[in-house]
């Protein structure tokens, strides 16, 4: 199973609170996602690998590609289910691109 790949120009990004933390979010159609990690263009394989790994764990993941790089997103519905067994905070550090 592979993550959806969405051109960054087709999404709307926003920030949201979750407990004491502010997270980067994204809306595509009627779906809401949370940023898991960002990668520069040179790390395309790492972005695809992370997205694929999330999908293999029955999570709804998506990737956006922009001129700056790739961002891996996890559906907020999936993030709720994943919370018990997947630590998103330590999975991959978000890199500034």
N, C-alpha and C positions, 0 to 999 in steps of 0.2 A: 504494500500500500504506500502511496506517495502523497506528499502534501500538495495542496493547491498552490499554484504559482500565480501571483497576482501582480500586475504592474503597479508600482507605488502611486502613480498618478490617479488610480481608480479608487483609492481608499481615503477615508477621513480619519486622521489621527486625533487623539485627545489624551488627556491625563485624568486619572481617577485615583481615589483613595481606597486602600484596602488595609484596614487596621490602622497602623501608624505609618504606613508607607504610601508614597505616591508612585504610581506605575504608568507606563506608557500604554495606551490602548489604541485600537484600530477598529473601525467599522467598515465592513464590506457587505453591501446589500443589507440584509436583516441580521447579519451575524456580527457579534462583538468578540474581539480577541485581545489578549494580553501579550506584550512583548516578552519573549523568552531570552533572545540573544540577538545581537547585531554583529555582522561580519563585513570586513572590507571586500571589495570585488575579488581580490586575490585569494580569498578563502571561500570560494564558491562550494567546494567539496564539503567543507565543514558545515556550512549552512544546510546543504541538502541532506547530509548525514544526520544532523540533529532533527530536521523535519521528518525524515523517514523513520528514525528511531521513535519519535513521538507517535507517529501513525501506527507503527508496529505494536505500540502499547495501547492501541484502540483510542488514541486521543485525536481530536480534530485539529490538525495543524495547518498552517499556511505560511508561505514565504512571499515576501514582497521584494522586488528588485528595483533599485533606483540607481542613479548615476554614482551615488556614494557607496553603495554596497547592498548587502542582503540583510533582511530582518526576518527572524523566525517568530511566528505568532502561534499562540495556543488559544483555542476557543475558550471563552469564559465558562461555558458549560462544561467543557472538558477539564478546565483548571479546577473546578469544584470537585469533580470526581477524582482528579489526580492528586489532590492535596494530601490525602492520607499516605500515599506511597511514593510520591515523586516530589523531591525538593527542588522547586524551580529556582529558588534563590541561589543554590550552589551548583546547578546543572552546568551552566556556562556563563561566565561573566559577560555582561553587556559591554561592548566596546564602543567608544565614541567614534562615529564615522563622519 
